[in-house]
Structure formats: structure tokens, C-alpha cells
Amino acid sequence: MESVTTLEGAALVSASNARMNLLGRNGDGVQVLVSEVSANFSDLLGVDAVAGRCFSFGEDARDASPVAMLTEGFWRRAYGGVAYVVGESVRVNGVSAEIIAVLPGDVYLPDGADVVTPAKRGASVPEDLAVYIAVARFSQNADIDDVRAEMDTVLKRENQENVRRKDWAIAITPLKRHVFGNTRTVLLLISVAVGAVVLIASSNLMSLLLARAVSATGDIGIRRALGATRARLVLESVLQSVALCLPGGLVGIFLAVSSADILSGLVPDGVRRSGDIVVGWRALAFGLVVTGVMAAIGGIPPAFRAVHGLRAVGTTRKVTTDIGTVRMRATLVMLQVALTVVLLGGASLVVKSFVRLGTLDPGFTADGLLTAKLNLGPKYDSDADRAAFFESVLERLEAQPPIESADVVLLRPLAQPIGWEADFTIEGQDETAFKENPFANLEAISPGYFDTMRIPMVRGRTFTDSDGHPPKGAFPPVIVSENLANRYWPGEDPIGKRLKLGPPARQSPWQTVIGVVGVVRYRHWESHPIDIYVPFPWWNFTWMDIVVRTRGESDAAIAAIRTAVAELDREVTLSEFETFENAISGAVAGPRFTAAVGGTLATISLVLAGTGLYGLLAFSVMQRRREISVRMVVGATPAGILGLVLHQGLRFVVVGLFAGLAISVPVSHFLDSLLYEVSPTDAATYAGVCTFLLVMALAASYLPAREAMRIEPIVSLRHE
């Protein structure tokens, strides 16, 4: 970093976790997720160990004694949180390492890391496996634009000096954005939506107190005449508002505390990130502050309105209409409708996006499909040994009654966002055309994989056993996804076409396409990059995924898998048992959570807005009883009175609708990153929202209108 002036320092952390076997003090083996970091990682981030010390300079040297740090979550699960674990030795993939520290749970590491080891400097690591993220700290006077400009200059120089790195790029992202992704956007939007609901509730409270203040104007006038000061009357009005808000606030806090465990289970990991949801003293204090703010917002304006609108004491005729109060309450209703349009429109967009995500075809049949992660460890250090073990496992599994078929795959669909991405060259492409190729998701599969997964074979054939054992020095055939075939051989038969892994200049054999299969969503639910399949066991690893199609309950199949593996080698570990129904559910957990929260808040706002409109019109009818009676005496029909009240209600709602649409256009663009194939200004969605709100307005207006139609003019005028 000597040539870079905009950074104080940089450290490395592996982009994803490696699955390794760990043997603890009791000799039991367990599969753990291991992350690698450079020795200065903790110092750069300012991380202090919960117990022990973090890595020091030199412990990432190639010949340094092996050391390891445990993450706090794994430490508590596996060791019960005891401090004397520091100094003990564990075997990670056959290598004995001393535990020197326990890292805090909130430190930045790839999701789910259990053990952290040093990234050895100068170690021989295959280039395709050396996937790290650089974490850097800005210099004191530098910002992200300065860093990007300087790193672009450095990268251009590196590209010129190293031909293999030609046209490489570098992405510089704030660490929070990298870690949390769009979670920050989701939580921010939820907070804004909650604030809007609070504002709607406050306006409803204000409207209620305005009506009460108008009704109590006579009483206030008498008290004023008897010597009560304006300040005292305003204070009493605010205290009445607090008396209404405080019980509701306390009930809300109680519900928040009692439902925290339930909510923690509903929130997906991508939003929760670490730990459970707890309601601490800050949350309790915030709830009380919000309650006080609502009381102030709802109570102060009605208090001033009542005090400054006093009429002469001793008047015997009631006030028929307080124009100022009606206008204020009408404004509040229009505000509620406008905010409801924004909330309901945004929630409808998110729900529409979620529905579209839920109807996507994963590319396979998930019913009755089970998966597990199998890690052989360093004991099986040759391709032949690994292939023999996996083939023995599959043979034993297919003989089990609960299992219909079993196969292996490098990384099963929806396992993790990072897979084995490979560059490739289509026969006939030059260097320029090669640079336009996207990375392909590369999978190694056993011959029956497509049948087990029920992935449709579009053209050609699947692999045979002989395909996985090509002659020495030869490369096997490949199978490609349908979107790859359509992109590079449109209108042609892809069977017999050839490609090779790597750039055109790489001296590797061409591989013949023998089959085309349907598109599968491997890494992300929202997208489906092109896939290239190679046969197992020609390409295999110490860790691979097993997929089985079951004949009954998954529990019986899980027991059969454990038994089959244990019969072959008890030191081999199994983990991550999961049905594909759960995998798909987890893939859409984030959008489902956003849709559920947004829909709930929008529903609450709809109910509050409808209640506010009903209250306004009911109060208006009560105040205008004398006017309505006079109208009926001079010939107004019940239908005319009905139209009068409905017109009044719809007028407020229409104004609120236009205001809400005007606000929604700029605000909805913040939802863009959360939507799938849905425009943030989708006209059909907002048309439906407006129609729904108009129907709600008619329903809320009808009851007061019906009461107005039932007024007996003679009785009402005599009462006046």
C-alpha cells in the first residue's frame, strides 16, 4: 500500500467460507465454516477479542505455527462460552491449531463463519480459489471518490504490466453497504412507513380532540369567565391528550416486548444479520418519546383552537358550524388519505413483486427433494479416493427404502450467492468476442442428477458413467443450459458444438456439447445466469452436495444418509440438511418479510384513514343538523341529502388522492432495488389503489349520510 496515499491500510478477508472438519478436545468431528483473514484484519477494523488476543504480525507467514480464532456464536454453541478454551488445540482439516481468541459476534465476516484462520502469505493457492475481499480504511482527508480515482490509476498500470489482467475493474463500496446490501434500504423504508402511520394516528387523535373541543366550547367559556387562565386550559387539554395516548403507548410497548421472540423468528437472516431481536431500554425510551410526541401533536392544536375560539358566555343557541374546525379536520383527512396512498401504493408494488417472485420456476421439482453437504476432509487427497467414496455413498443411498434416487452436485441450487464462476470461449470466438461473454455457473454432477432434480432435458442426452472417466489428457463433454444455447447458437442445433473453459489463448482441449437442459436458478432466485455442467467424477472436491429424492418423510431419508456415510467413514461430516421447499422459501424470505410488513402498515393506515373520514363526516352531520333540517323543510329529498354528505366526503378524498399520487412518484423510486419486474410507478397498481380508496371512502361516508337522511326536521328544529 506504499504507493497509495488515500488509504491508511488494507486487510484481506475471504469472500466466502470454506467447509472444513474440526476435531475438538473430546475427539468428536464437526463440520465448520472457516474464514481466512490477513493478520492485520482485527487491528484495521478496531476489533477487540472477547477472550484472548487477535492475530499479530507474522502469524500469517507461510511457516508460522497454525493458530485460529473462534467466533462468539460458535464458541457459545460448541464450548458453552467458557474462557479456558483459549490455549487449547483443535484440528482443522487435519492440521492442529492453537485457539488464541474469541471474536465478538458483530465483527464483519462472511455469513455463518465459525473459525477464523490466517491467510498465509506466499502459500501456493490455485488462482481460481484465491477469492478475497480487501477491506481498507480511508486516509484522514480522503473520501470514497478520491480512493476510486487513485485505485483506477493503479489498476490501469497493473493491467498494462500484466496481460492476464487486461480490462480488469475494481469496485469500491462502503463496508456497511457491502455487508447489509439493501437491508439498510428496507429498514429505512419500514421506519418511514411506521412514521407515516404514527402521523396518521396522530392526525386522527387531533381530529377527535378538535371535535371534543368544539363540543366543550361552552364549558370552557364558563371556566374562562370564572377565572381559569388560557395556559391552564391548554395544559389541561394536553393532559387529556396524554391520558388518551399513554395507555395505548404502554400497551404497544407491552406487545413489542412480549412478541420480540416471535418477531425474531419471522425476520429473515438477511435483515436480522446477527443475534435475536430484543427490546432494550433504548427501544422502550423511544416508544415513550413517540407517545409523548403524539400527545403533543394531537393535543396542542385543539387546545389553542378551543381557547381562542370562545364564544360569549350565556348564549343559549348552540354553534351550528365551526368553519375553522371543519377545515382543520378536513385537512387532516386529506393528509391521512395522501399518506395512505403512498403507503398502500408502495406496499402493493412490493406485494406484486413478491407474487411474481413466488410464481418463478426454479427449474426443478422441489417436492420430495432433500439435500445435504458432505465434507470428506484431507484424508481423501486424491481424485480417485474422493470419487470412490462419493460413488459408494450414492450406491448405498439408492439401496435405502426411503430414497428413490441420489446424486452429487458441486453446489446445489440456492445454496449460496457465490458459486464456481468460470469464463469460457465458444469455438470461433476471438479475444474481443470472448470479453463479451458473461461468467458461467460451473457445476460437476453425477449422471442421474437431472433425473433426480427433474430438470428437463431440452435436447441431446445426459452424462453416462464413461463420460466421467475420459482418456488421460482428454476433457469430457459438457451439457449447457438452454439460455446459453439460445445466446450463442440461435436457430442452430447446439449438439456437437464446442467450447472450452478459459480464454482463447489457454491451451486446453475443446469440449463437445452433448445436451441442453432447462434453466435452473442456482445462485440467486431473482436471476438465472448461464450454466455449464461437467461430469463427476472427472471433476470433484472434498466437499460436495448430495441431492436425494425421497419416497416419504424427509426424516427417514436424513437418517438413511447419516447411516450410509457412517458405515463408510465415521470421521466424514454431514451438515446443512435441508428440503428444497425450505430452500426456496428461504430464497424469498426477504421479499416476503418486506411485503408482510409493508402490507400490515398499509392496512393499518387504511383503517385509520377510513376511521378519520367517518369521524369527520359524522361530526359534520351532527353540527349541520339544523341546516339539513331546514333543507328538508324547504323540499330537499333524502336522496339529495345523501348526495350532499357523499359529495363532501369524496371531495376530501379526491384531493388527498391527487396529493398522494404527487408524493408517490418521487418516493416510489426508493423501492426500485426491492422490486422484481415491477415498475415503481406502475400505473395499474396506483389505479387499483385509488379505486380501492374511493370504495373505502364511499363506505365510510355512507353511514353518516344515512344518519343525515333519518333526521326528523321538526324534532331537530324544535331541539335547536
QUIHU-V233744 format. One record per pair of residues at least 4 apart in sequence whose ideal C-beta (glycine too) atoms are under 6 Angstrom apart, sorted by the first residue. I is the first residue (numbers start at 1). J is the second residue. D is the distance in Angstrom with one decimal. If there is no record, write none. Layout:
[[I J D] [I J D]]
This chain:
[[1 7 6.0] [1 10 5.7] [6 139 5.4] [6 142 4.0] [6 146 4.8] [6 147 4.6] [6 150 4.9] [7 136 4.7] [8 137 4.7] [8 139 5.3] [9 44 5.4] [9 137 5.8] [10 134 5.2] [10 136 3.9] [11 38 4.7] [11 40 5.0] [11 41 4.2] [11 44 4.5] [11 135 5.1] [12 38 4.3] [12 119 5.5] [12 132 4.5] [12 134 6.0] [13 37 4.8] [13 133 5.4] [13 135 5.9] [14 35 5.2] [14 36 4.4] [14 132 5.7] [15 131 4.4] [15 133 5.2] [16 110 5.3] [16 418 4.7] [17 33 3.8] [17 35 5.4] [17 110 4.9] [17 113 5.3] [18 34 4.9] [19 31 5.8] [19 375 5.0] [19 543 4.8] [20 32 6.0] [20 34 4.8] [20 92 5.4] [20 93 4.3] [21 29 5.4] [21 31 6.0] [21 93 5.8] [21 375 5.8] [21 377 4.2] [21 573 5.3] [22 30 5.4] [22 32 4.6] [22 90 5.7] [22 92 5.5] [23 29 5.4] [23 91 4.1] [24 90 5.6] [29 571 5.4] [29 573 5.5] [31 375 5.1] [31 573 3.8] [31 575 4.3] [32 114 4.1] [32 115 5.2] [33 112 5.1] [33 113 5.3] [33 114 5.0] [34 115 4.8] [35 109 5.1] [35 110 5.4] [35 113 4.0] [35 116 5.2] [36 117 5.6] [36 119 4.1] [37 41 3.8] [37 116 5.9] [38 60 5.7] [38 119 5.3] [39 55 4.4] [39 57 5.5] [39 59 5.3] [39 60 4.0] [39 118 5.7] [40 44 5.4] [42 47 4.3] [42 54 3.5] [44 137 5.9] [47 107 5.2] [49 53 5.9] [49 54 5.3] [49 101 3.9] [50 72 5.7] [50 102 4.4] [50 104 5.4] [51 83 5.0] [51 86 5.2] [51 102 4.4] [52 86 3.9] [52 100 5.1] [52 101 3.6] [53 100 5.9] [53 101 5.5] [54 101 5.4] [55 59 4.9] [55 118 5.6] [59 64 5.0] [59 67 5.6] [59 118 5.3] [60 118 3.8] [60 119 5.9] [60 120 5.9] [60 121 5.4] [61 121 6.0] [62 120 5.1] [62 122 4.5] [62 123 5.3] [66 95 5.5] [66 97 3.9] [67 97 5.8] [67 98 5.2] [67 100 4.9] [68 97 4.3] [68 99 5.7] [68 115 5.4] [68 117 5.2] [69 101 4.3] [69 103 5.3] [69 116 4.4] [70 74 5.4] [70 75 4.4] [70 102 5.1] [71 103 5.3] [71 113 5.6] [71 114 5.8] [72 102 5.9] [72 104 5.6] [72 105 4.1] [73 105 5.6] [74 78 5.6] [74 114 3.8] [75 79 5.3] [75 102 4.7] [76 81 4.5] [79 85 4.8] [85 99 5.7] [86 99 5.7] [88 99 5.3] [89 96 5.3] [89 98 5.5] [91 96 5.3] [92 97 5.5] [93 377 5.7] [93 378 5.0] [94 378 4.1] [103 107 5.0] [105 274 5.6] [106 274 5.6] [108 179 5.8] [109 113 4.2] [125 129 5.8] [125 130 4.7] [138 142 4.7] [142 146 4.3] [142 147 6.0] [147 151 6.0] [147 172 5.7] [148 172 5.1] [151 170 5.4] [155 170 5.3] [158 162 5.9] [158 165 5.9] [159 165 5.3] [159 166 5.4] [159 168 6.0] [173 177 5.3] [173 178 4.7] [176 180 5.8] [180 184 4.9] [182 673 4.9] [183 271 5.3] [185 673 5.9] [186 594 5.6] [190 597 5.6] [193 343 5.7] [193 601 4.6] [196 339 4.7] [196 343 5.7] [197 601 5.4] [197 604 5.5] [197 605 5.3] [200 336 4.9] [200 339 5.5] [200 605 5.3] [200 608 4.7] [201 608 5.9] [202 294 4.8] [202 297 4.4] [202 298 5.2] [203 332 4.2] [203 335 5.7] [203 336 5.6] [204 608 5.5] [204 612 4.8] [205 298 3.4] [206 298 4.4] [206 301 5.9] [207 329 4.9] [207 332 5.0] [207 612 5.8] [207 615 6.0] [209 298 5.9] [209 302 3.9] [210 302 4.6] [210 325 5.4] [210 329 5.6] [211 619 4.7] [213 302 4.4] [213 305 5.9] [213 306 3.5] [214 322 5.1] [214 325 5.1] [216 220 5.7] [220 306 5.5] [221 310 4.8] [221 313 4.7] [222 313 5.8] [223 228 4.3] [224 228 5.6] [224 310 6.0] [225 313 4.8] [228 232 5.4] [228 233 5.7] [230 307 5.0] [233 307 5.2] [234 303 4.2] [237 299 5.5] [237 303 3.3] [238 299 4.2] [241 295 4.5] [241 298 5.0] [241 299 2.7] [242 246 5.5] [242 295 4.3] [245 249 5.8] [245 291 5.2] [245 294 5.2] [245 295 4.2] [249 291 3.1] [253 287 4.6] [255 259 5.7] [256 279 5.3] [257 279 4.8] [259 263 5.6] [260 277 5.4] [260 279 5.2] [263 277 5.4] [264 276 4.3] [264 277 4.1] [267 271 5.2] [267 272 4.6] [268 589 3.6] [268 590 5.2] [268 593 5.3] [270 590 5.0] [279 283 4.6] [294 298 5.8] [295 299 5.5] [296 300 5.6] [299 303 6.0] [304 308 5.8] [305 309 5.7] [311 315 5.9] [320 626 5.0] [321 623 5.1] [329 616 5.0] [330 652 5.3] [333 612 5.2] [333 613 5.3] [333 616 5.1] [333 652 4.9] [334 652 5.4] [334 655 5.1] [334 656 4.1] [336 609 4.2] [336 612 4.9] [337 609 5.5] [337 653 5.4] [337 656 2.7] [338 656 4.7] [338 659 4.0] [338 660 3.9] [340 344 5.5] [340 605 4.6] [340 606 5.7] [340 609 4.4] [341 345 5.7] [341 657 6.0] [341 660 2.6] [342 660 5.5] [342 663 5.3] [342 664 5.1] [342 667 6.0] [343 601 6.0] [343 602 4.5] [343 605 4.7] [344 602 4.4] [344 689 5.0] [345 664 5.0] [345 686 5.4] [345 689 4.9] [346 671 5.9] [347 598 3.7] [347 599 5.0] [347 602 3.7] [348 685 4.9] [348 689 5.8] [349 671 5.9] [349 678 5.7] [349 685 5.7] [350 594 5.4] [350 595 4.9] [350 598 4.9] [351 595 4.7] [351 599 5.8] [352 678 5.3] [353 675 4.5] [353 676 4.7] [353 678 4.6] [354 591 4.6] [354 592 6.0] [354 595 4.2] [356 676 5.7] [356 677 5.6] [357 588 5.3] [357 591 5.6] [357 676 5.3] [362 521 5.2] [363 518 5.3] [363 519 5.4] [363 520 3.4] [363 521 5.8] [364 453 4.2] [364 454 5.7] [364 455 5.1] [365 454 3.9] [366 580 3.9] [366 581 5.2] [366 584 5.8] [368 549 5.5] [368 550 5.0] [369 549 5.8] [369 580 4.1] [370 548 5.1] [370 550 5.6] [370 554 5.2] [370 557 5.3] [370 579 5.5] [371 412 4.9] [371 545 5.7] [371 547 5.1] [371 578 5.6] [372 546 5.0] [372 561 5.8] [372 574 5.3] [372 577 4.9] [373 545 5.8] [373 575 4.8] [373 576 4.1] [374 544 6.0] [374 546 5.5] [374 574 5.9] [375 543 4.4] [375 573 5.2] [376 380 4.2] [376 386 6.0] [376 542 4.5] [376 572 5.6] [380 385 4.4] [380 386 4.8] [380 389 5.9] [383 387 6.0] [386 540 5.0] [387 537 3.2] [387 540 5.6] [390 408 5.4] [392 568 5.7] [393 564 5.7] [394 406 5.1] [396 564 4.0] [397 403 5.2] [397 406 3.9] [397 564 5.3] [398 406 5.4] [400 560 4.0] [402 550 5.8] [402 551 5.7] [402 552 5.7] [402 556 3.9] [402 557 4.6] [402 560 5.2] [403 548 5.1] [403 557 5.6] [403 560 5.8] [404 549 4.5] [404 551 5.2] [405 448 5.8] [405 452 4.6] [405 549 5.1] [406 548 4.4] [407 446 4.3] [407 448 5.0] [407 449 4.3] [407 452 4.7] [407 547 5.6] [408 446 4.9] [408 536 5.7] [408 544 4.9] [408 546 5.8] [409 443 5.8] [409 445 5.0] [409 449 5.8] [409 545 5.2] [410 443 5.1] [410 444 4.5] [410 544 6.0] [411 415 5.0] [411 419 5.0] [412 545 4.1] [412 547 5.7] [413 520 5.6] [413 522 4.9] [414 583 4.5] [414 587 5.0] [417 523 5.4] [419 441 5.2] [419 523 5.1] [420 442 4.6] [421 439 4.0] [422 440 5.4] [422 442 4.2] [422 501 5.4] [423 439 6.0] [424 440 5.6] [424 499 5.3] [424 501 5.4] [425 429 5.2] [425 434 5.2] [425 500 5.4] [425 504 4.9] [426 488 5.1] [426 499 5.2] [427 498 4.3] [429 433 4.0] [429 434 5.1] [431 504 5.7] [434 503 5.7] [434 504 5.5] [440 530 4.9] [440 532 4.7] [441 522 5.1] [441 529 5.4] [441 531 4.8] [442 532 5.3] [443 533 5.2] [444 534 5.4] [444 536 4.8] [444 539 4.2] [445 449 3.8] [445 533 5.5] [445 536 5.8] [446 536 4.7] [447 463 4.6] [447 464 5.9] [448 452 5.6] [450 455 4.6] [450 462 5.3] [450 517 6.0] [452 547 5.7] [452 549 5.1] [455 517 5.3] [455 518 5.5] [456 518 4.3] [457 517 5.6] [458 482 5.2] [458 516 4.5] [459 516 4.2] [460 495 4.7] [460 514 5.3] [460 515 3.5] [460 516 5.8] [461 514 5.8] [461 515 5.3] [462 515 5.9] [463 467 4.3] [463 535 4.3] [467 476 5.1] [467 477 5.9] [467 535 4.4] [468 535 4.0] [468 536 5.8] [468 537 5.1] [468 538 4.9] [470 474 4.3] [470 476 4.6] [475 509 4.3] [475 511 5.0] [476 535 5.1] [476 538 5.0] [477 512 4.7] [477 514 4.3] [478 511 4.7] [478 513 5.9] [478 532 5.6] [478 534 5.8] [479 515 4.1] [479 517 6.0] [479 533 4.2] [480 484 4.4] [480 485 5.6] [480 513 5.6] [480 516 5.9] [480 532 5.7] [481 519 5.2] [481 530 5.4] [481 531 4.0] [482 516 5.6] [482 518 5.8] [482 519 5.5] [483 519 5.2] [483 530 5.5] [484 530 3.9] [485 489 5.6] [485 494 4.1] [485 516 4.8] [486 490 5.8] [489 494 4.6] [489 497 5.8] [494 513 5.3] [494 516 5.6] [497 513 4.9] [498 510 4.1] [498 512 5.4] [500 508 5.3] [500 510 5.0] [500 511 6.0] [502 506 3.6] [502 508 5.8] [519 528 4.8] [521 525 5.6] [521 528 5.1] [525 587 3.9] [526 676 5.6] [534 539 5.1] [536 540 5.6] [548 557 5.8] [550 554 5.9] [550 557 4.3] [552 556 5.8] [554 579 5.5] [558 577 5.3] [565 572 5.6] [565 574 5.8] [566 570 5.3] [578 582 5.3] [578 583 5.6] [588 592 5.4] [594 598 5.9] [595 599 5.8] [610 696 5.2] [610 700 4.7] [613 649 6.0] [613 700 4.4] [614 700 4.3] [617 649 5.1] [617 701 5.6] [617 704 3.9] [618 704 4.5] [620 624 5.9] [621 704 4.8] [621 707 5.8] [621 708 4.8] [624 628 5.4] [625 716 5.1] [626 720 4.8] [628 708 5.6] [628 711 5.5] [629 713 4.1] [629 716 4.1] [629 717 5.1] [631 636 3.9] [632 636 5.0] [632 713 4.5] [633 713 4.9] [636 640 4.7] [636 641 5.9] [638 709 4.2] [641 708 5.0] [641 709 5.3] [642 705 4.8] [642 709 5.6] [643 647 5.9] [645 704 5.8] [645 705 3.8] [645 708 5.1] [646 701 5.1] [646 705 5.5] [649 697 5.8] [649 701 3.4] [650 654 6.0] [650 697 5.8] [653 697 4.0] [657 690 5.3] [663 667 5.8] [664 668 5.2] [668 680 4.0] [668 681 5.9] [669 680 5.2] [671 675 5.7] [671 680 5.1] [672 680 5.2] [678 682 5.8] [683 687 6.0] [697 701 5.9] [701 705 5.7] [711 716 5.5]]
